[in-house]
Amino acid sequence: METSLPEDYHPGQIVYVMYRNPQTQSVATIQEAAIVNDPYHPNQLALFIFDTFYPITNKLSIYRTREEAEEAYQDYFG
C-alpha cells in the first residue's frame, strides 16, 4: 500500500533520519539523506542514503533540520 507524501518534499531536498545499525539495534545515529526521484518507481520519491534508495513510507521519521532530528533523538534515546 502506497503512502502519501507531504506536498513540500521535492527532489534535491536534504533531510535527516534516525538510522539504526542493522547489526546492533540499540545503536542509532542521525543521518543526512536526500529526497530523490525513485529510479525504480516513476512518479514517486525516495530517500537516498548510504548509496541506496529507500521508499518513503509512514514508518520513517523524516526531519527537515538536524536540530529537529537531534531533539527527537534525545526524546527517544536520551
PDB file as gemmi writes it, atoms N, CA and C in Angstrom:
CRYST1    1.000    1.000    1.000  90.00  90.00  90.00 P 1                      
ATOM      1  N   MET A   1       0.844  -1.178   0.000  1.00  0.00           N  
ATOM      2  CA  MET A   1       0.000   0.000   0.000  1.00  0.00           C  
ATOM      3  C   MET A   1       0.885   1.235   0.000  1.00  0.00           C  
ATOM      4  N   GLU A   2       0.641   2.146  -0.892  1.00  0.00           N  
ATOM      5  CA  GLU A   2       1.409   3.381  -1.004  1.00  0.00           C  
ATOM      6  C   GLU A   2       0.941   4.380   0.057  1.00  0.00           C  
ATOM      7  N   THR A   3       1.864   5.145   0.566  1.00  0.00           N  
ATOM      8  CA  THR A   3       1.510   6.209   1.496  1.00  0.00           C  
ATOM      9  C   THR A   3       1.685   7.543   0.787  1.00  0.00           C  
ATOM     10  N   SER A   4       0.921   8.514   1.195  1.00  0.00           N  
ATOM     11  CA  SER A   4       1.052   9.831   0.578  1.00  0.00           C  
ATOM     12  C   SER A   4       2.214  10.571   1.224  1.00  0.00           C  
ATOM     13  N   LEU A   5       2.784  11.465   0.463  1.00  0.00           N  
ATOM     14  CA  LEU A   5       3.921  12.260   0.927  1.00  0.00           C  
ATOM     15  C   LEU A   5       3.488  13.680   1.197  1.00  0.00           C  
ATOM     16  N   PRO A   6       4.164  14.348   2.122  1.00  0.00           N  
ATOM     17  CA  PRO A   6       3.894  15.784   2.264  1.00  0.00           C  
ATOM     18  C   PRO A   6       4.193  16.484   0.939  1.00  0.00           C  
ATOM     19  N   GLU A   7       3.349  17.362   0.541  1.00  0.00           N  
ATOM     20  CA  GLU A   7       3.499  18.020  -0.755  1.00  0.00           C  
ATOM     21  C   GLU A   7       4.758  18.864  -0.856  1.00  0.00           C  
ATOM     22  N   ASP A   8       5.338  19.230   0.273  1.00  0.00           N  
ATOM     23  CA  ASP A   8       6.511  20.103   0.187  1.00  0.00           C  
ATOM     24  C   ASP A   8       7.836  19.348   0.081  1.00  0.00           C  
ATOM     25  N   TYR A   9       7.839  18.017   0.034  1.00  0.00           N  
ATOM     26  CA  TYR A   9       9.073  17.289  -0.296  1.00  0.00           C  
ATOM     27  C   TYR A   9       9.347  17.466  -1.771  1.00  0.00           C  
ATOM     28  N   HIS A  10      10.615  17.641  -2.106  1.00  0.00           N  
ATOM     29  CA  HIS A  10      10.966  17.795  -3.509  1.00  0.00           C  
ATOM     30  C   HIS A  10      12.362  17.201  -3.756  1.00  0.00           C  
ATOM     31  N   PRO A  11      12.587  16.705  -4.965  1.00  0.00           N  
ATOM     32  CA  PRO A  11      13.895  16.141  -5.284  1.00  0.00           C  
ATOM     33  C   PRO A  11      15.007  17.151  -5.006  1.00  0.00           C  
ATOM     34  N   GLY A  12      16.068  16.662  -4.398  1.00  0.00           N  
ATOM     35  CA  GLY A  12      17.195  17.518  -4.060  1.00  0.00           C  
ATOM     36  C   GLY A  12      17.155  18.049  -2.643  1.00  0.00           C  
ATOM     37  N   GLN A  13      16.036  17.896  -1.984  1.00  0.00           N  
ATOM     38  CA  GLN A  13      15.906  18.367  -0.612  1.00  0.00           C  
ATOM     39  C   GLN A  13      16.742  17.492   0.315  1.00  0.00           C  
ATOM     40  N   ILE A  14      17.452  18.108   1.237  1.00  0.00           N  
ATOM     41  CA  ILE A  14      18.231  17.393   2.235  1.00  0.00           C  
ATOM     42  C   ILE A  14      17.391  17.285   3.503  1.00  0.00           C  
ATOM     43  N   VAL A  15      17.289  16.070   4.046  1.00  0.00           N  
ATOM     44  CA  VAL A  15      16.528  15.808   5.261  1.00  0.00           C  
ATOM     45  C   VAL A  15      17.401  14.970   6.190  1.00  0.00           C  
ATOM     46  N   TYR A  16      16.893  14.678   7.370  1.00  0.00           N  
ATOM     47  CA  TYR A  16      17.625  13.903   8.369  1.00  0.00           C  
ATOM     48  C   TYR A  16      16.735  12.776   8.874  1.00  0.00           C  
ATOM     49  N   VAL A  17      17.325  11.613   9.056  1.00  0.00           N  
ATOM     50  CA  VAL A  17      16.599  10.451   9.551  1.00  0.00           C  
ATOM     51  C   VAL A  17      17.409   9.799  10.667  1.00  0.00           C  
ATOM     52  N   MET A  18      16.716   9.081  11.549  1.00  0.00           N  
ATOM     53  CA  MET A  18      17.405   8.268  12.538  1.00  0.00           C  
ATOM     54  C   MET A  18      17.624   6.907  11.906  1.00  0.00           C  
ATOM     55  N   TYR A  19      18.850   6.454  11.939  1.00  0.00           N  
ATOM     56  CA  TYR A  19      19.223   5.199  11.310  1.00  0.00           C  
ATOM     57  C   TYR A  19      19.745   4.255  12.378  1.00  0.00           C  
ATOM     58  N   ARG A  20      19.145   3.073  12.440  1.00  0.00           N  
ATOM     59  CA  ARG A  20      19.608   2.061  13.396  1.00  0.00           C  
ATOM     60  C   ARG A  20      20.606   1.149  12.725  1.00  0.00           C  
ATOM     61  N   ASN A  21      21.662   0.837  13.436  1.00  0.00           N  
ATOM     62  CA  ASN A  21      22.667  -0.087  12.945  1.00  0.00           C  
ATOM     63  C   ASN A  21      22.026  -1.468  12.798  1.00  0.00           C  
ATOM     64  N   PRO A  22      22.069  -2.077  11.607  1.00  0.00           N  
ATOM     65  CA  PRO A  22      21.419  -3.376  11.419  1.00  0.00           C  
ATOM     66  C   PRO A  22      22.017  -4.489  12.293  1.00  0.00           C  
ATOM     67  N   GLN A  23      23.290  -4.381  12.644  1.00  0.00           N  
ATOM     68  CA  GLN A  23      23.916  -5.409  13.475  1.00  0.00           C  
ATOM     69  C   GLN A  23      23.674  -5.176  14.963  1.00  0.00           C  
ATOM     70  N   THR A  24      23.464  -3.925  15.350  1.00  0.00           N  
ATOM     71  CA  THR A  24      23.265  -3.582  16.754  1.00  0.00           C  
ATOM     72  C   THR A  24      22.072  -2.633  16.853  1.00  0.00           C  
ATOM     73  N   GLN A  25      20.885  -3.189  17.041  1.00  0.00           N  
ATOM     74  CA  GLN A  25      19.662  -2.394  17.014  1.00  0.00           C  
ATOM     75  C   GLN A  25      19.585  -1.336  18.113  1.00  0.00           C  
ATOM     76  N   SER A  26      20.393  -1.465  19.151  1.00  0.00           N  
ATOM     77  CA  SER A  26      20.354  -0.463  20.214  1.00  0.00           C  
ATOM     78  C   SER A  26      21.186   0.772  19.874  1.00  0.00           C  
ATOM     79  N   VAL A  27      21.860   0.760  18.721  1.00  0.00           N  
ATOM     80  CA  VAL A  27      22.680   1.889  18.301  1.00  0.00           C  
ATOM     81  C   VAL A  27      21.973   2.620  17.162  1.00  0.00           C  
ATOM     82  N   ALA A  28      21.754   3.909  17.352  1.00  0.00           N  
ATOM     83  CA  ALA A  28      21.116   4.725  16.323  1.00  0.00           C  
ATOM     84  C   ALA A  28      21.916   6.008  16.146  1.00  0.00           C  
ATOM     85  N   THR A  29      21.912   6.512  14.930  1.00  0.00           N  
ATOM     86  CA  THR A  29      22.569   7.778  14.632  1.00  0.00           C  
ATOM     87  C   THR A  29      21.652   8.602  13.750  1.00  0.00           C  
ATOM     88  N   ILE A  30      21.928   9.870  13.691  1.00  0.00           N  
ATOM     89  CA  ILE A  30      21.210  10.758  12.784  1.00  0.00           C  
ATOM     90  C   ILE A  30      22.009  10.816  11.492  1.00  0.00           C  
ATOM     91  N   GLN A  31      21.336  10.575  10.387  1.00  0.00           N  
ATOM     92  CA  GLN A  31      21.997  10.572   9.089  1.00  0.00           C  
ATOM     93  C   GLN A  31      21.339  11.583   8.158  1.00  0.00           C  
ATOM     94  N   GLU A  32      22.164  12.265   7.402  1.00  0.00           N  
ATOM     95  CA  GLU A  32      21.667  13.155   6.365  1.00  0.00           C  
ATOM     96  C   GLU A  32      21.266  12.293   5.174  1.00  0.00           C  
ATOM     97  N   ALA A  33      20.162  12.635   4.540  1.00  0.00           N  
ATOM     98  CA  ALA A  33      19.681  11.900   3.367  1.00  0.00           C  
ATOM     99  C   ALA A  33      19.130  12.907   2.370  1.00  0.00           C  
ATOM    100  N   ALA A  34      19.018  12.471   1.135  1.00  0.00           N  
ATOM    101  CA  ALA A  34      18.457  13.325   0.087  1.00  0.00           C  
ATOM    102  C   ALA A  34      17.131  12.756  -0.387  1.00  0.00           C  
ATOM    103  N   ILE A  35      16.198  13.640  -0.674  1.00  0.00           N  
ATOM    104  CA  ILE A  35      14.952  13.248  -1.331  1.00  0.00           C  
ATOM    105  C   ILE A  35      15.255  13.237  -2.822  1.00  0.00           C  
ATOM    106  N   VAL A  36      14.956  12.128  -3.483  1.00  0.00           N  
ATOM    107  CA  VAL A  36      15.251  11.982  -4.913  1.00  0.00           C  
ATOM    108  C   VAL A  36      14.069  11.340  -5.623  1.00  0.00           C  
ATOM    109  N   ASN A  37      14.063  11.440  -6.948  1.00  0.00           N  
ATOM    110  CA  ASN A  37      13.096  10.681  -7.731  1.00  0.00           C  
ATOM    111  C   ASN A  37      13.488   9.215  -7.653  1.00  0.00           C  
ATOM    112  N   ASP A  38      12.532   8.353  -7.364  1.00  0.00           N  
ATOM    113  CA  ASP A  38      12.814   6.923  -7.237  1.00  0.00           C  
ATOM    114  C   ASP A  38      13.072   6.336  -8.622  1.00  0.00           C  
ATOM    115  N   PRO A  39      14.285   5.821  -8.877  1.00  0.00           N  
ATOM    116  CA  PRO A  39      14.588   5.306 -10.210  1.00  0.00           C  
ATOM    117  C   PRO A  39      13.830   4.023 -10.552  1.00  0.00           C  
ATOM    118  N   TYR A  40      13.288   3.353  -9.539  1.00  0.00           N  
ATOM    119  CA  TYR A  40      12.585   2.090  -9.768  1.00  0.00           C  
ATOM    120  C   TYR A  40      11.071   2.246  -9.841  1.00  0.00           C  
ATOM    121  N   HIS A  41      10.565   3.387  -9.372  1.00  0.00           N  
ATOM    122  CA  HIS A  41       9.125   3.645  -9.363  1.00  0.00           C  
ATOM    123  C   HIS A  41       8.865   5.064  -9.869  1.00  0.00           C  
ATOM    124  N   PRO A  42       8.588   5.191 -11.146  1.00  0.00           N  
ATOM    125  CA  PRO A  42       8.347   6.526 -11.707  1.00  0.00           C  
ATOM    126  C   PRO A  42       7.252   7.271 -10.932  1.00  0.00           C  
ATOM    127  N   ASN A  43       7.403   8.569 -10.867  1.00  0.00           N  
ATOM    128  CA  ASN A  43       6.451   9.465 -10.204  1.00  0.00           C  
ATOM    129  C   ASN A  43       6.405   9.294  -8.691  1.00  0.00           C  
ATOM    130  N   GLN A  44       7.416   8.636  -8.097  1.00  0.00           N  
ATOM    131  CA  GLN A  44       7.499   8.517  -6.648  1.00  0.00           C  
ATOM    132  C   GLN A  44       8.838   9.071  -6.184  1.00  0.00           C  
ATOM    133  N   LEU A  45       8.866   9.458  -4.933  1.00  0.00           N  
ATOM    134  CA  LEU A  45      10.098   9.944  -4.330  1.00  0.00           C  
ATOM    135  C   LEU A  45      10.687   8.864  -3.435  1.00  0.00           C  
ATOM    136  N   ALA A  46      11.980   8.959  -3.185  1.00  0.00           N  
ATOM    137  CA  ALA A  46      12.683   8.019  -2.313  1.00  0.00           C  
ATOM    138  C   ALA A  46      13.717   8.782  -1.499  1.00  0.00           C  
ATOM    139  N   LEU A  47      14.173   8.146  -0.437  1.00  0.00           N  
ATOM    140  CA  LEU A  47      15.327   8.647   0.321  1.00  0.00           C  
ATOM    141  C   LEU A  47      16.569   8.013  -0.272  1.00  0.00           C  
ATOM    142  N   PHE A  48      17.606   8.799  -0.455  1.00  0.00           N  
ATOM    143  CA  PHE A  48      18.883   8.264  -0.907  1.00  0.00           C  
ATOM    144  C   PHE A  48      19.865   8.430   0.229  1.00  0.00           C  
ATOM    145  N   ILE A  49      20.292   7.284   0.768  1.00  0.00           N  
ATOM    146  CA  ILE A  49      21.203   7.288   1.908  1.00  0.00           C  
ATOM    147  C   ILE A  49      22.089   6.050   1.821  1.00  0.00           C  
ATOM    148  N   PHE A  50      23.352   6.204   2.110  1.00  0.00           N  
ATOM    149  CA  PHE A  50      24.321   5.095   2.033  1.00  0.00           C  
ATOM    150  C   PHE A  50      24.308   4.449   0.644  1.00  0.00           C  
ATOM    151  N   ASP A  51      24.236   5.259  -0.393  1.00  0.00           N  
ATOM    152  CA  ASP A  51      24.239   4.784  -1.781  1.00  0.00           C  
ATOM    153  C   ASP A  51      23.092   3.835  -2.095  1.00  0.00           C  
ATOM    154  N   THR A  52      21.991   3.958  -1.379  1.00  0.00           N  
ATOM    155  CA  THR A  52      20.833   3.090  -1.570  1.00  0.00           C  
ATOM    156  C   THR A  52      19.571   3.943  -1.600  1.00  0.00           C  
ATOM    157  N   PHE A  53      18.595   3.514  -2.396  1.00  0.00           N  
ATOM    158  CA  PHE A  53      17.299   4.173  -2.472  1.00  0.00           C  
ATOM    159  C   PHE A  53      16.332   3.462  -1.524  1.00  0.00           C  
ATOM    160  N   TYR A  54      15.647   4.226  -0.681  1.00  0.00           N  
ATOM    161  CA  TYR A  54      14.651   3.680   0.231  1.00  0.00           C  
ATOM    162  C   TYR A  54      13.308   4.332  -0.066  1.00  0.00           C  
ATOM    163  N   PRO A  55      12.255   3.532  -0.242  1.00  0.00           N  
ATOM    164  CA  PRO A  55      10.937   4.131  -0.443  1.00  0.00           C  
ATOM    165  C   PRO A  55      10.532   4.923   0.798  1.00  0.00           C  
ATOM    166  N   ILE A  56       9.868   6.013   0.597  1.00  0.00           N  
ATOM    167  CA  ILE A  56       9.390   6.818   1.716  1.00  0.00           C  
ATOM    168  C   ILE A  56       8.052   6.240   2.154  1.00  0.00           C  
ATOM    169  N   THR A  57       8.009   5.805   3.408  1.00  0.00           N  
ATOM    170  CA  THR A  57       6.783   5.233   3.967  1.00  0.00           C  
ATOM    171  C   THR A  57       6.453   5.931   5.274  1.00  0.00           C  
ATOM    172  N   ASN A  58       5.289   5.612   5.801  1.00  0.00           N  
ATOM    173  CA  ASN A  58       4.900   6.218   7.078  1.00  0.00           C  
ATOM    174  C   ASN A  58       5.654   5.606   8.252  1.00  0.00           C  
ATOM    175  N   LYS A  59       6.522   4.622   8.000  1.00  0.00           N  
ATOM    176  CA  LYS A  59       7.339   4.028   9.062  1.00  0.00           C  
ATOM    177  C   LYS A  59       8.642   4.795   9.275  1.00  0.00           C  
ATOM    178  N   LEU A  60       8.923   5.752   8.410  1.00  0.00           N  
ATOM    179  CA  LEU A  60      10.137   6.560   8.529  1.00  0.00           C  
ATOM    180  C   LEU A  60       9.840   7.859   9.261  1.00  0.00           C  
ATOM    181  N   SER A  61      10.758   8.262  10.094  1.00  0.00           N  
ATOM    182  CA  SER A  61      10.675   9.580  10.724  1.00  0.00           C  
ATOM    183  C   SER A  61      11.670  10.467  10.000  1.00  0.00           C  
ATOM    184  N   ILE A  62      11.146  11.407   9.253  1.00  0.00           N  
ATOM    185  CA  ILE A  62      11.976  12.309   8.458  1.00  0.00           C  
ATOM    186  C   ILE A  62      11.902  13.695   9.088  1.00  0.00           C  
ATOM    187  N   TYR A  63      13.070  14.292   9.284  1.00  0.00           N  
ATOM    188  CA  TYR A  63      13.148  15.608   9.911  1.00  0.00           C  
ATOM    189  C   TYR A  63      13.751  16.602   8.931  1.00  0.00           C  
ATOM    190  N   ARG A  64      13.228  17.801   8.923  1.00  0.00           N  
ATOM    191  CA  ARG A  64      13.678  18.821   7.976  1.00  0.00           C  
ATOM    192  C   ARG A  64      15.003  19.450   8.375  1.00  0.00           C  
ATOM    193  N   THR A  65      15.314  19.435   9.663  1.00  0.00           N  
ATOM    194  CA  THR A  65      16.574  20.024  10.120  1.00  0.00           C  
ATOM    195  C   THR A  65      17.289  19.053  11.052  1.00  0.00           C  
ATOM    196  N   ARG A  66      18.593  19.217  11.152  1.00  0.00           N  
ATOM    197  CA  ARG A  66      19.372  18.390  12.082  1.00  0.00           C  
ATOM    198  C   ARG A  66      18.905  18.650  13.511  1.00  0.00           C  
ATOM    199  N   GLU A  67      18.554  19.898  13.830  1.00  0.00           N  
ATOM    200  CA  GLU A  67      18.109  20.236  15.178  1.00  0.00           C  
ATOM    201  C   GLU A  67      16.837  19.465  15.542  1.00  0.00           C  
ATOM    202  N   GLU A  68      15.877  19.381  14.615  1.00  0.00           N  
ATOM    203  CA  GLU A  68      14.657  18.610  14.872  1.00  0.00           C  
ATOM    204  C   GLU A  68      14.997  17.142  15.108  1.00  0.00           C  
ATOM    205  N   ALA A  69      15.901  16.605  14.307  1.00  0.00           N  
ATOM    206  CA  ALA A  69      16.299  15.205  14.449  1.00  0.00           C  
ATOM    207  C   ALA A  69      16.994  14.966  15.782  1.00  0.00           C  
ATOM    208  N   GLU A  70      17.862  15.886  16.182  1.00  0.00           N  
ATOM    209  CA  GLU A  70      18.573  15.731  17.451  1.00  0.00           C  
ATOM    210  C   GLU A  70      17.614  15.813  18.633  1.00  0.00           C  
ATOM    211  N   GLU A  71      16.623  16.674  18.549  1.00  0.00           N  
ATOM    212  CA  GLU A  71      15.636  16.776  19.607  1.00  0.00           C  
ATOM    213  C   GLU A  71      14.845  15.477  19.726  1.00  0.00           C  
ATOM    214  N   ALA A  72      14.422  14.928  18.599  1.00  0.00           N  
ATOM    215  CA  ALA A  72      13.694  13.653  18.599  1.00  0.00           C  
ATOM    216  C   ALA A  72      14.582  12.525  19.119  1.00  0.00           C  
ATOM    217  N   TYR A  73      15.846  12.544  18.733  1.00  0.00           N  
ATOM    218  CA  TYR A  73      16.802  11.527  19.204  1.00  0.00           C  
ATOM    219  C   TYR A  73      16.880  11.548  20.739  1.00  0.00           C  
ATOM    220  N   GLN A  74      16.990  12.751  21.304  1.00  0.00           N  
ATOM    221  CA  GLN A  74      17.051  12.873  22.757  1.00  0.00           C  
ATOM    222  C   GLN A  74      15.776  12.380  23.420  1.00  0.00           C  
ATOM    223  N   ASP A  75      14.618  12.644  22.789  1.00  0.00           N  
ATOM    224  CA  ASP A  75      13.346  12.168  23.331  1.00  0.00           C  
ATOM    225  C   ASP A  75      13.297  10.642  23.370  1.00  0.00           C  
ATOM    226  N   TYR A  76      13.838   9.986  22.333  1.00  0.00           N  
ATOM    227  CA  TYR A  76      13.780   8.537  22.241  1.00  0.00           C  
ATOM    228  C   TYR A  76      14.911   7.840  22.991  1.00  0.00           C  
ATOM    229  N   PHE A  77      16.114   8.400  22.936  1.00  0.00           N  
ATOM    230  CA  PHE A  77      17.279   7.699  23.451  1.00  0.00           C  
ATOM    231  C   PHE A  77      17.991   8.415  24.593  1.00  0.00           C  
ATOM    232  N   GLY A  78      17.583   9.642  24.896  1.00  0.00           N  
ATOM    233  CA  GLY A  78      18.297  10.425  25.903  1.00  0.00           C  
ATOM    234  C   GLY A  78      17.937  10.107  27.304  1.00  0.00           C  
TER     235      GLY A  78                                                      
END                                                                             
